[in-house]
Amino acid sequence: MFERIKQMLVKEFIQVFRDPKMRGVIFLMPIIQVLVFGYAVTTDVTHVATAVFDLDNSAASRELVGRFVKSGYFDIVAHVDDDEHARQLVDRGEALAVLRINRGFENDLRAGRAAQLQVILDGTDSNTAGVVLNYSAKIAGQFSQKVLVTRLTRAKGVADEPGGVELQTRAWFNENLESRNFYVPGVIAIIVLLVTLMLTSMAVVREKEIGTMEQIMVTPIKPLEFILGKTVPFALIGFADVLLITVVSLVWFEIPIRGSVLLLLGAAALYIMTSLGVGLLISTVSETQQQAMMSTFFFYFPAVLLSGFMFPIANMPPVIQWLTYLNPLRYFLVIIRGIFLKGVGLHILWVQMAALAVMGIITLWLASRRFHKTLA
């Protein structure tokens, strides 16, 4: 038995690594992808291109605009003189926001009336527009508070400022609220899923296309031995990619890893087992490599979209939320983010790991049964 599995392992390693391009796909492409995704996949909104339409042109209006600039979130790209110019900047994408300050802004403040500030946003990207709107509301609120304090101080004739509520916030696990710390561990999960799925989904169907399946059928190899011979090489490649991408995340992006590395490897083993099982199942039901490729992407993209990587699962419809329980990526994202950012252990993550173990066993069993029928 072990000799037959050994020969299968040698065959698979030779078949995978004899092509230099394949070696690049397995080891170089994951590094490039994590570097690209690490910089590109972010929800942090900074350097918002902003146009200013200041009809008042007073000291108060200039101070308010200065507060927007000093916040570090807004970059003034143009000062416009009419609404049409502002519209053109937004239409061409040269400005994401327009600050419109009406005439009499400073006079209204001095008279104790509410002064109007209009923020016009490009709402094409609703998430970015919502973040910019929150920034604007916070800056305008701070400016309004400063004006109110000054007015009360003058009315009382004293220099003491009135008391108020001071809000002090503290974020756990991601102190600076950097979205990169949240997304990069997730990038590790989706890259490993893609690599293992692509490799294993081609494993059996490739034997069919090149005509070696008939040779395997006449050998004494058993379905379980064949499955092990097909999965172990790709499992080792998956582990290598996990370690490689994790090192890049720690060294290049300085993502903290507060939990146990051994627990991370154990969870990765269950995750890789599940993805290999899905890939082999796809390979056994496909007749050509083209079918296997299309089936892989048919599984991969919904898995990413329904994993909570980009969109919170809690915001999805209830039916879709139930479907996410069949998604192995959902469980591994919870595990990898918990280990990286929170430093939690097995006593917290055992539910997700158990789910991955069950899914891995079921998918590998189904793939083995399917291959048994093929041999029969």
Secondary structure as the mmCIF struct_conf table of DSSP 4:
data_model
#
loop_
_struct_conf.conf_type_id
_struct_conf.id
_struct_conf.beg_label_comp_id
_struct_conf.beg_label_asym_id
_struct_conf.beg_label_seq_id
_struct_conf.end_label_comp_id
_struct_conf.end_label_asym_id
_struct_conf.end_label_seq_id
HELX_RH_AL_P HELX_RH_AL_P1 PHE A 2 PHE A 17
TURN_TY1_P TURN_TY1_P1 ARG A 18 ARG A 18
BEND BEND1 ASP A 19 ASP A 19
HELX_RH_AL_P HELX_RH_AL_P2 PRO A 20 ARG A 23
HELX_RH_PI_P HELX_RH_PI_P1 GLY A 24 LEU A 28
HELX_RH_AL_P HELX_RH_AL_P3 MET A 29 ALA A 40
BEND BEND2 VAL A 41 VAL A 41
BEND BEND3 HIS A 47 HIS A 47
STRN STRN1 VAL A 48 ASP A 54
BEND BEND4 LEU A 55 ASP A 56
BEND BEND5 SER A 58 SER A 58
HELX_RH_AL_P HELX_RH_AL_P4 ALA A 59 LYS A 70
TURN_TY1_P TURN_TY1_P2 SER A 71 SER A 71
BEND BEND6 GLY A 72 TYR A 73
STRN STRN2 PHE A 74 HIS A 79
BEND BEND7 ASP A 81 ASP A 82
HELX_RH_AL_P HELX_RH_AL_P5 ASP A 83 ASP A 91
TURN_TY1_P TURN_TY1_P3 ARG A 92 GLY A 93
BEND BEND8 GLU A 94 GLU A 94
BEND BEND9 LEU A 96 LEU A 96
STRN STRN3 ALA A 97 ILE A 101
TURN_TY1_P TURN_TY1_P4 ARG A 103 GLY A 104
HELX_RH_AL_P HELX_RH_AL_P6 PHE A 105 ARG A 110
TURN_TY1_P TURN_TY1_P5 ALA A 111 GLY A 112
HELX_LH_PP_P HELX_LH_PP_P1 ARG A 113 GLN A 116
STRN STRN4 LEU A 117 LEU A 121
TURN_TY1_P TURN_TY1_P6 GLY A 123 THR A 124
BEND BEND10 ASP A 125 ASP A 125
HELX_RH_AL_P HELX_RH_AL_P7 SER A 126 LYS A 156
TURN_TY1_P TURN_TY1_P7 GLY A 157 GLY A 157
BEND BEND11 VAL A 158 ALA A 159
HELX_LH_PP_P HELX_LH_PP_P2 ASP A 160 GLY A 163
BEND BEND12 TRP A 172 ASN A 174
TURN_TY1_P TURN_TY1_P8 GLU A 175 ASN A 176
HELX_RH_AL_P HELX_RH_AL_P8 SER A 179 SER A 201
TURN_TY1_P TURN_TY1_P9 MET A 202 MET A 202
HELX_RH_AL_P HELX_RH_AL_P9 ALA A 203 ILE A 210
TURN_TY1_P TURN_TY1_P10 GLY A 211 GLY A 211
HELX_RH_AL_P HELX_RH_AL_P10 MET A 213 MET A 217
TURN_TY1_P TURN_TY1_P11 VAL A 218 VAL A 218
BEND BEND13 THR A 219 PRO A 220
HELX_RH_AL_P HELX_RH_AL_P11 PRO A 223 VAL A 251
TURN_TY1_P TURN_TY1_P12 TRP A 252 TRP A 252
BEND BEND14 PHE A 253 PHE A 253
BEND BEND15 GLY A 259 GLY A 259
HELX_RH_AL_P HELX_RH_AL_P12 VAL A 261 VAL A 285
BEND BEND16 GLU A 287 THR A 288
HELX_RH_AL_P HELX_RH_AL_P13 GLN A 289 LEU A 305
TURN_TY1_P TURN_TY1_P13 LEU A 306 GLY A 308
BEND BEND17 PHE A 309 PHE A 311
HELX_RH_3T_P HELX_RH_3T_P1 ILE A 313 ASN A 315
BEND BEND18 MET A 316 MET A 316
HELX_RH_AL_P HELX_RH_AL_P14 PRO A 318 LEU A 323
HELX_RH_3T_P HELX_RH_3T_P2 THR A 324 LEU A 326
HELX_RH_AL_P HELX_RH_AL_P15 PRO A 328 ARG A 337
HELX_RH_PI_P HELX_RH_PI_P2 GLY A 338 LYS A 342
HELX_RH_AL_P HELX_RH_AL_P16 LEU A 346 LEU A 375
#
